[in-house]
Amino acid sequence: MPPALDSIHAAIYALPLSPARPAVEVIVVDDGSSDETPRIVAQAVAGRPRWHLFARPRPTSPSAARNFGIRQASGDVFLFLD
């Protein structure tokens, strides 16, 4: 798995899912990847109603992808992984 996908995979599966913690919403914005990112992330988010993959058809900029993700989010706190 390429390094970027390793970091996404590690971050998603490291999230604490304890009932004592507030619900975590995970939003992954794939900004026109040419690798297997959409497929791998789609498998990771499957069956998790608060985890979302948004695949954009063509690359833009990191800030445009982040802003898009923020617009999709329902929470108040954001963490970005590039």
ROKOLKOL-950131 format. One record per residue (C-alpha): x, y, z; residue in three letters; residue number from 1. Coordinates in steps of 0.5 Angstrom, whole numbers. Example, Ala and Ser with C-alpha at 12.3 -4.5 7.8 and 13.67 -1.06 7.14 Angstrom:
# ROKOLKOL-950131
25 | -9 | 16 | ALA | 1
27 | -2 | 14 | SER | 2
This chain:
# ROKOLKOL-950131
0 | 0 | 0 | MET | 1
3 | 7 | -2 | PRO | 2
5 | 11 | 4 | PRO | 3
-1 | 16 | 4 | ALA | 4
-6 | 10 | 4 | LEU | 5
-2 | 7 | 10 | ASP | 6
-3 | 14 | 14 | SER | 7
-11 | 14 | 12 | ILE | 8
-11 | 7 | 14 | HIS | 9
-8 | 8 | 20 | ALA | 10
-11 | 14 | 22 | ALA | 11
-18 | 11 | 21 | ILE | 12
-17 | 5 | 25 | TYR | 13
-14 | 8 | 31 | ALA | 14
-20 | 12 | 32 | LEU | 15
-23 | 11 | 39 | PRO | 16
-30 | 8 | 38 | LEU | 17
-32 | 8 | 46 | SER | 18
-39 | 9 | 48 | PRO | 19
-36 | 14 | 53 | ALA | 20
-33 | 19 | 47 | ARG | 21
-38 | 23 | 43 | PRO | 22
-39 | 20 | 36 | ALA | 23
-33 | 21 | 31 | VAL | 24
-35 | 23 | 24 | GLU | 25
-30 | 21 | 19 | VAL | 26
-30 | 25 | 12 | ILE | 27
-25 | 23 | 7 | VAL | 28
-24 | 27 | 0 | VAL | 29
-21 | 24 | -5 | ASP | 30
-18 | 29 | -10 | ASP | 31
-18 | 26 | -16 | GLY | 32
-13 | 20 | -14 | SER | 33
-10 | 16 | -20 | SER | 34
-9 | 10 | -15 | ASP | 35
-13 | 5 | -11 | GLU | 36
-15 | 10 | -5 | THR | 37
-22 | 11 | -7 | PRO | 38
-23 | 3 | -7 | ARG | 39
-19 | 2 | -1 | ILE | 40
-23 | 8 | 3 | VAL | 41
-29 | 5 | 1 | ALA | 42
-28 | -1 | 4 | GLN | 43
-26 | 2 | 10 | ALA | 44
-32 | 6 | 11 | VAL | 45
-37 | 1 | 9 | ALA | 46
-42 | 0 | 14 | GLY | 47
-40 | 6 | 18 | ARG | 48
-46 | 11 | 18 | PRO | 49
-42 | 17 | 20 | ARG | 50
-36 | 15 | 16 | TRP | 51
-36 | 18 | 9 | HIS | 52
-32 | 18 | 2 | LEU | 53
-33 | 24 | -3 | PHE | 54
-29 | 22 | -9 | ALA | 55
-28 | 29 | -13 | ARG | 56
-27 | 27 | -21 | PRO | 57
-21 | 32 | -22 | ARG | 58
-15 | 34 | -17 | PRO | 59
-16 | 41 | -15 | THR | 60
-12 | 44 | -9 | SER | 61
-11 | 42 | -2 | PRO | 62
-14 | 48 | 1 | SER | 63
-20 | 46 | -4 | ALA | 64
-21 | 39 | -2 | ALA | 65
-20 | 41 | 5 | ARG | 66
-26 | 46 | 4 | ASN | 67
-30 | 42 | 1 | PHE | 68
-29 | 37 | 7 | GLY | 69
-31 | 42 | 12 | ILE | 70
-38 | 44 | 8 | ARG | 71
-40 | 36 | 8 | GLN | 72
-38 | 36 | 16 | ALA | 73
-43 | 36 | 21 | SER | 74
-38 | 37 | 27 | GLY | 75
-34 | 43 | 30 | ASP | 76
-27 | 40 | 30 | VAL | 77
-23 | 38 | 24 | PHE | 78
-17 | 34 | 23 | LEU | 79
-13 | 34 | 17 | PHE | 80
-9 | 29 | 14 | LEU | 81
-5 | 30 | 7 | ASP | 82
